[in-house]
């Protein structure tokens, strides 16, 4: 059973207001799980999309805006977002600080369908 020391997995410099590092994936031997840490910097705007599997997004630091359908909510650290398969969602960071997220899904090959 591998133990992943987070400090040994470097967070790359952000590109287009986004950076991520992967802790668990097929590269570490996982067959049905991915765990990533994602940073969304002010100015980030994702695209509305769905996934074919569940997705869990834990807000670890900062806050992010979540769009589901026509609804916009600001979600702060200490909250977890749960996106069941097929539910359209989008993350936006138009706030003033980066948001740090822990993203998990039960596959090593997440399928994403972009709706915009």
TAQUINOR-V533177 format. One record per backbone hydrogen bond with DSSP energy under -1.0 kcal/mol. CO is the residue of the C=O (numbers start at 1). NH is the residue of the N-H. If there is no record, write none. Layout:
CO_NH ; CO_NH
This chain:
5_8 ; 6_9 ; 17_41 ; 18_15 ; 19_39 ; 21_37 ; 24_35 ; 25_28 ; 25_30 ; 26_29 ; 34_105 ; 35_23 ; 35_24 ; 36_103 ; 37_21 ; 38_101 ; 39_19 ; 40_99 ; 41_44 ; 44_93 ; 48_115 ; 49_89 ; 50_113 ; 51_86 ; 55_83 ; 56_104 ; 57_81 ; 58_102 ; 59_78 ; 61_100 ; 62_77 ; 64_75 ; 65_92 ; 66_73 ; 67_90 ; 68_71 ; 71_68 ; 73_66 ; 75_64 ; 76_79 ; 79_59 ; 81_57 ; 83_55 ; 84_87 ; 89_49 ; 90_67 ; 91_46 ; 92_65 ; 93_43 ; 99_40 ; 100_60 ; 100_61 ; 101_38 ; 102_58 ; 103_36 ; 104_56 ; 105_34 ; 105_107 ; 111_52 ; 113_50
